[in-house]
Amino acid sequence: MTYCIGIKTKEGIIVASDSRTNAGFDNVNIYSKMFTYDVGDRTIIIVTSGNLGTSQAVYKSIEKDLNDKNVIKNLNTCEDFDQVAKYVGGLNIKHSSPKGINTDTVLLGSTFIVGGQIKGQPMELFLVYPQGNYIKPADSKPYLVIGEVKYGKPILDRVITPDVSIGDASRCALISMDSTLKSDLTVGPPIDFVVYKKDELKITSQKCLNLNDKEFSKVSGEWSEGILKIFNSFPRFDWEK
Amino acid sequence: MTYCIGIKTKEGIIVASDSRTNAGFDNVNIYSKMFTYDVGDRTIIIVTSGNLGTSQAVYKSIEKDLNDKNVIKNLNTCEDFDQVAKYVGGLNIKHSSPKGINTDTVLLGSTFIVGGQIKGQPMELFLVYPQGNYIKPADSKPYLVIGEVKYGKPILDRVITPDVSIGDASRCALISMDSTLKSDLTVGPPIDFVVYKKDELKITSQKCLNLNDKEFSKVSGEWSEGILKIFNSFPRFDWEK
């Protein structure tokens, strides 16, 4: 399984993904699920959950198309993020429905979060489905999650508002990821973590965080301590001594 | 769907359940999922998730058996909590496999959390499966959850330790319930909430909490405020201004 988060704040976009893959409980591995591209007038960040073969084939095709001078559509020729999402969706369908495979019994689909900015256009964040179609997050809850989405959702629902700062959104993404890591063995480190600030047209910060890395362990540790402080300050029930 | 929590602390047991039932998205209703019994030498608290017909039939059978003087096994004749769990498991199997129904296509099973104490014995907490067998929670994580268990798990994993106080465990149960209510529409109020203190042999506190009830809204509100305070006190990233 997998857990990926994309958050769109007014100041920028945050994207995070875990690295654990498993083909059965006894076949666990580590692969990056993130693809980043910031060249020229555009910054594009993609993360994926679902069938690893399909996800890797899509990333490979994206790279191949970027290096192919005769290709009509690639990340550089897309005029806007709708076209980027449609392009990723098309590759997703292509690689998840190979001829001769019974796709009724084997799940080959993948899901993607695609975010970033093209010069002169607004920042965008899309969720691309295995069927190739895509959605934007609601303005009132400007985040998207894919994979094992339930454990980390409550903290996002409490903190991510349209006016959240990019710093708080980043810390919230790390806590959401940490909560999922702690409660679900199929989601694991390291965490690929990218911050893109609006109109910079290049990635502001890109890190591969392990549990003991300063940035991650500080947020995770202060969160755990902070929670206990809240518990200490709660009013007591009548039946408590 | 449903969300129920049972926590066993050194000082006592906490059990909470939501009240939303749905037979399809457009057929939503409110039913209590809790059964309590504190008569004589024993206090028994039961909550349930799964097929509502089966759950209600089990509760009905428990009551019928209590009033039947010729019955061999009921909640009063069980010698210990293993027998209580086995008895509930037996009723569960009986009511979830009626003759003439194709149970391959219709899911009739229910799951139960059974907790409490019989005089002179230790407090107990069990999870009874649709198959009738049952487990205890691990000593290191003394809680059980059934139904929509993922949203509310991270806070339990961070707060519920073998040494947690019964007050903190109660507040944690309410926050875990609140997180699930906020993130999942299939879990809804009111919340049946029971506290049993060790060796009291009667229920210490039993409430049916609505969202605007003082006890629930205070914990939920202070939690939301406390979280934002933690966010304000976090160290900043290098890339933040």
Interface residues (C-beta under 8 A of the other chain):
Chain A: E148 K150 Y151 G152 K153 P154 I155 D157 R158 V159 I166 G167 D168 S170 R171 C172 S179 T180 K182 S183 D184 V195 K197 T204 S205 E215 K218 V219 E222 W223 S224 G226 I227 L228 K229 I230 F231 S233 F234 P235 R236 F237 D238 W239 E240
Chain B: E148 K150 Y151 G152 K153 P154 I155 D157 R158 V159 I166 G167 D168 S170 R171 C172 S179 T180 K182 S183 D184 V195 K197 T204 S205 E215 K218 V219 E222 W223 S224 G226 I227 L228 K229 I230 F231 S233 F234 P235 R236 F237 D238 W239 E240
